[in-house]
């Protein structure tokens, strides 16, 4: 019983640390011009999806020679104008 409580405590602590570390990072490698969206200065493909909980997000993917970069952008993270801009460019 004690060991499982300690394990759950560490899992909860890890989740809290991960939440605050990602919340604090606000540097974005996402840019756009009138026609195109770029991730790490590489043209990106946008795709509208829903998470397992039903929250809508736009998945942004840019391909490189060795792989790809991918980020999720949730509606609550951006302004309404930016959200509409991204939705208009989704495939």
trRosetta pair geometry for C-beta under 8 A, 3 or more apart (Angstrom, degrees):
i j d omega theta_ij theta_ji phi_ij phi_ji
1 4 6.3 -61 -151 36 27 104
1 5 6.5 26 154 -18 63 108
2 5 5.7 -59 -151 37 32 112
2 6 6.4 31 153 -19 67 106
3 6 5.7 -54 -149 36 32 111
3 7 6.4 35 152 -21 65 105
4 7 5.4 -49 -145 35 36 115
4 8 6.3 36 156 -16 66 103
5 8 5.9 -53 -147 39 30 109
5 9 6.3 37 151 -24 62 106
6 9 5.5 -53 -150 33 32 117
6 10 6.6 30 154 -17 65 103
7 10 5.9 -56 -151 36 31 107
7 11 6.4 30 152 -18 65 106
8 11 5.6 -53 -146 37 34 113
8 12 6.2 35 155 -18 66 106
9 12 5.8 -56 -148 38 29 110
9 13 6.2 29 154 -18 64 108
10 13 5.5 -52 -143 39 32 113
10 14 6.2 36 155 -21 65 105
11 14 5.7 -54 -149 36 30 112
11 15 6.5 30 153 -19 63 105
12 15 5.7 -54 -149 35 32 112
12 16 6.5 32 153 -19 65 105
13 16 5.8 -54 -148 35 32 111
13 17 6.4 31 154 -17 65 106
14 17 5.7 -55 -146 38 31 111
14 18 6.2 30 156 -18 65 107
15 18 5.8 -55 -145 38 30 110
15 19 6.3 35 154 -24 64 105
16 19 5.7 -52 -148 32 30 113
16 20 6.5 18 159 -9 64 107
17 20 6.2 -62 -148 42 28 102
17 21 6.1 24 158 -18 65 111
18 21 5.9 -58 -141 38 29 109
18 22 6.3 19 163 -10 65 109
19 22 6.4 -67 -151 41 24 100
19 23 6.0 22 155 -20 64 115
20 23 5.4 -53 -136 39 33 114
20 24 6.1 35 161 -24 65 107
21 24 5.9 -53 -146 33 28 111
21 25 6.8 27 155 -19 60 104
22 25 5.9 -51 -148 32 36 109
28 31 8.0 142 119 -55 101 62
29 39 6.0 65 113 -165 97 62
29 40 4.9 12 161 -70 131 63
29 41 7.9 -78 -178 -16 93 67
29 69 7.6 -73 100 168 138 151
30 37 7.1 -11 -167 -176 91 99
30 38 7.2 155 -155 85 44 56
30 39 5.7 -14 -101 -103 71 73
30 44 8.0 -42 -130 9 84 159
30 60 6.6 54 -116 106 120 166
30 71 6.8 -101 -63 58 121 150
30 73 7.5 72 -100 -71 173 133
31 37 7.6 163 90 -160 41 54
31 38 4.8 -14 66 62 87 105
31 41 7.2 20 35 -85 127 57
32 36 6.8 -168 -147 98 66 46
32 37 4.7 -24 -100 -108 98 66
32 38 6.7 180 -83 17 41 75
32 85 7.0 102 141 146 167 134
33 36 5.7 21 46 49 94 78
33 38 7.9 44 -6 -11 86 111
36 43 5.4 -57 -172 -125 130 97
36 44 7.9 127 174 36 85 66
36 89 8.0 130 -130 -142 30 144
37 43 7.5 94 74 -155 50 57
37 44 5.0 -63 103 59 92 106
37 46 6.0 56 44 -47 148 119
37 60 6.5 -97 130 -137 134 122
37 86 7.0 57 -80 -114 152 78
37 89 5.9 136 -13 114 118 159
38 41 5.5 14 166 -125 131 23
38 42 6.1 139 -157 57 84 28
38 43 6.0 -51 -100 -90 75 36
38 44 6.0 145 -129 -6 20 99
38 62 7.0 47 -163 -91 51 144
39 42 6.0 -37 70 60 66 85
39 44 4.3 74 0 -71 102 137
39 60 5.4 146 -59 138 135 114
39 61 7.4 -101 32 -179 152 9
39 62 4.0 -164 61 -11 104 127
39 69 5.1 -162 129 97 120 123
39 70 7.9 56 143 -96 166 24
39 71 6.6 -177 -132 13 135 111
40 62 6.1 -161 45 72 94 147
40 69 5.2 113 5 -2 131 169
42 62 3.9 122 92 173 110 132
42 63 7.1 -142 152 58 136 43
42 64 6.5 -91 -93 -77 169 78
42 69 7.1 127 49 29 129 122
43 62 6.6 151 85 -127 33 101
44 60 4.9 26 158 -178 143 91
44 61 6.0 152 -159 74 89 32
44 62 4.1 -65 -91 -68 84 89
44 69 7.9 -71 -104 79 113 99
45 60 7.5 161 79 -153 43 48
45 61 5.2 -20 58 64 91 91
45 62 7.6 159 12 -83 67 44
45 91 6.3 -35 -170 9 99 129
46 58 5.4 -10 -165 -178 103 114
46 59 7.3 148 -156 76 49 49
46 60 5.5 -14 -101 -101 75 74
46 86 5.8 -160 -156 -170 152 82
46 89 5.0 72 37 107 140 93
46 90 4.6 -90 115 -96 101 60
46 91 6.8 132 74 1 61 76
47 58 6.9 146 71 -161 37 63
47 59 4.8 -20 64 59 95 99
47 61 7.4 10 6 6 110 109
47 90 5.8 107 -121 -155 21 93
47 91 5.9 -41 -93 55 76 80
48 56 6.8 -12 -169 -165 93 104
48 57 7.9 163 -151 89 52 35
48 58 5.8 -34 -96 -103 57 72
48 59 8.0 -170 -79 17 9 77
48 87 6.4 46 -80 -126 127 75
48 90 4.4 35 -27 -166 94 161
49 56 7.5 157 89 -151 36 59
49 57 6.0 -23 70 68 81 79
49 58 7.6 130 22 -114 74 24
49 59 5.5 25 11 -15 125 112
50 54 5.6 -12 177 -146 122 36
50 55 6.7 151 -158 71 72 32
50 56 5.4 -42 -98 -94 77 56
50 57 7.3 130 -113 19 28 73
51 54 6.7 -43 68 26 73 18
51 55 4.6 4 30 53 118 87
51 56 7.9 -135 1 -68 79 11
51 57 6.2 56 -41 2 96 119
55 74 6.1 -5 149 -138 123 115
55 75 7.5 -144 179 21 87 101
56 74 7.5 124 91 -147 52 66
56 75 5.5 46 80 -30 97 121
57 72 4.8 19 155 -176 144 100
57 73 6.1 156 -167 75 88 41
57 74 4.6 -48 -100 -93 101 58
57 75 7.0 -123 -93 -22 51 70
58 72 7.4 149 75 -158 43 54
58 73 4.9 -16 58 60 93 99
58 83 8.0 176 -17 -143 127 66
58 86 4.7 -89 -46 152 174 131
58 87 7.1 -124 -80 -74 126 57
58 90 6.3 -119 -130 -85 105 115
59 70 6.6 -4 -176 -168 94 103
59 71 7.6 170 -153 87 52 38
59 72 5.7 -27 -100 -101 67 72
60 70 6.9 161 84 -151 52 53
60 71 5.2 -10 58 60 102 84
60 72 7.7 173 17 -91 77 21
60 73 6.3 39 -12 -7 117 111
60 86 7.9 -75 -73 -145 112 120
61 68 5.5 2 -170 175 96 131
61 69 7.1 161 -151 83 49 52
61 70 4.7 -6 -102 -102 81 89
62 68 6.5 162 82 -159 42 78
62 69 4.9 -1 55 53 93 100
62 70 7.9 -171 24 -73 58 50
63 67 7.9 -142 -151 126 60 29
63 68 5.0 -39 -107 -101 53 95
64 67 5.7 8 58 60 102 54
64 68 6.2 176 16 -92 79 34
64 69 6.9 69 -23 -17 112 88
73 77 5.8 -127 -165 69 71 132
73 78 6.2 24 173 -22 116 126
73 86 6.7 -119 84 -133 139 170
74 77 4.8 98 63 -8 78 108
75 78 7.1 -86 -159 46 31 86
75 83 5.4 50 -137 -124 76 138
78 82 4.0 -104 167 89 122 128
78 83 5.3 154 88 -57 111 79
78 86 7.4 80 77 -6 163 135
79 82 4.7 93 55 10 81 101
79 83 6.9 -141 95 -7 41 88
80 83 5.5 -53 -146 35 32 115
80 84 6.4 31 156 -17 65 105
81 84 6.0 -56 -150 37 29 109
81 85 6.4 34 150 -22 63 106
82 85 5.4 -51 -148 34 35 117
82 86 6.4 32 155 -17 66 104
83 86 5.9 -57 -152 37 30 108
83 87 6.3 30 152 -19 65 107
84 87 5.6 -51 -142 37 33 113
84 88 6.4 37 157 -24 64 104
85 88 6.0 -57 -154 31 27 112
85 89 7.0 7 154 -4 60 111
86 89 6.0 -72 -155 44 34 102
86 90 6.8 53 148 -47 68 94
87 90 5.6 -34 -151 -1 38 119
